[in-house]
Amino acid sequence: MKNVREGHPPGLIGLRLEYKGKKGSWFPLLLLSPDDAVRLCLSAGWEVVRVVPCGGGIEDYSFVAERLD
């Protein structure tokens, strides 16, 4: 995988939004499994308090995280 060879996480993509002919700046978006999101949050001092399925299977979800004190 190109990302791994370049030292980036496998789920990292670049994204740019366009609306009515106007293009925004490129920004990184990290796509993670729920388990990976929980591990990453905990390692950064955050706790996942809720995983919200969005109807498309394990790859289609949102989550809510809170900073640990």
N, C-alpha and C positions, 0 to 999 in steps of 0.2 A: 504494500500500500504506500502511496506517495506520502501521505501524512506521516506515517510511522517512520519512513526513511528520512524525512525532514525534521523529525523530533516533535511532531504535533500529535495530539490525540486522534485516534481513528475517526471519530464522529465530528470532527471540526470541518465546517464548510464556510465559504464566503458567500454572503448574500447582499443583494442590493435591491431595493424596492423602486418601482416605477409606477407613477400615477399620472394620468392625463399628459403623458409626454415628459414629465419631470422625473429625473432620476436622482435618487439619494446616493449617499456615499456607501461604499462597500463596508460591511461590518462582519465580524466573526460570529458564527452561531454554532454552539456545541450541542450535538445530538447524542443523548445518552439513554441507556436503558434505565428503568426505575431503580434497579439495584446499584448501578454505577452512579446515578444522581445522589442516592443516599450516601454512598461511600465518599464521594467528592464533597458533598456538603459537610459531613462530619469532619473530614480532614481539614476543612477551612473554618470550622467553628460554627457551623449552621446545623440545624436539625430539620429534617423533612417532617412536617406535621400532618401533611395530607397529600396523597396521590389521587389525582382526579382522572379517571379513564374518560377518553373522548369518543369511544365507540368503535375505534378501528383496530383494536387489539393492543398488544403490549407496546407497540411502537407509536401509539397514538394516545398521549397522556399529557397532563400538566401537573405541576406540583407546587405546593406552598411550603416555604421554608422560613424559619425564624432564627435569628442570631442567638447563639447560646451565650449566657452571661457568665 
